């Protein structure tokens, strides 16, 4: 199963909250109260995102964190990479040396292709996309007799 960590999930919630009000800096306590994520967890995520260049920080009594770029220039792939490391579905897509079977593997290239398609999909979705209101896709109707061709 492909699954992101809770920290990555929380990071998208935090960034979405911040992206909705870019006119000011946000403190960890404020973000924790607004999102329902524990303050120590919020602080940990903010530090990771700051180190990755996704956020900027301002010190002082009126300090806090702000997005380092426009929401449309922060991709989901960037957020995932900041918290999880490189996007890699298998050992061979993370490192050419990581798999004992690499020398005899005939599907390694296919895994690289799959990994690249997923990475491209994650690069195509931005924080600006995440803060748009959710729109339920239109229901598609397929006649039953077309299912058995």
Residue, then its C-alpha position, 0 to 999 in steps of 0.5 A: x500500500x502506498x501511504x504518506x506519513x501523518x506528518x506529511x498529511x498534517x503538513x498539507x493541512x498546515x500549508x493549506x491553512x497558511x495559504x488561505x491567509x498570506x497577508x500575515x505571518x502565522x505562529x505555531x500555537x495559532x496554527x495548532x488551534x486552527x487546525x487541531x494538530x498538536x502544537x509540538x507536532x506543528x512546530x516540528x513540521x514548521x521547522x522541517x518545511x523551513x529547512x526545505x525552503x517551503x516556509x520563511x520565518x520572522x523572529x521577534x514578538x510579531x514573528x512567525x512563519x509564512x509561505x516562501x513562495x506563492x501557493x501556485x509554486x509549491x507542489x505536493x511533490x515538494x511537500x512530500x519530498x521535504x517530509x519523506x525524502x525522495x519520491x521512490x516506490x521501490x529500492x531501485x527507483x531510490x538508488x541503483x545500488x539499493x537492490x540485490x536483484x538489480x543485475x538480473x532484473x528485467x523490470x527495473x526500467x518499468x519501475x522507473x517509468x511508473x515512479x516518474x509518472x507518479x512524481x509528475x502527477x504530484x508535481x502537477x498539483x500545487x498548494x493553490x489547487x489544494x485550497x480550492x473548494x472540492x468539486x465532486x466529479x460528475x457521475x459517469x454512466x456506462x450501460x451494463x451491456x458495454x461492460x461485457x465486450 
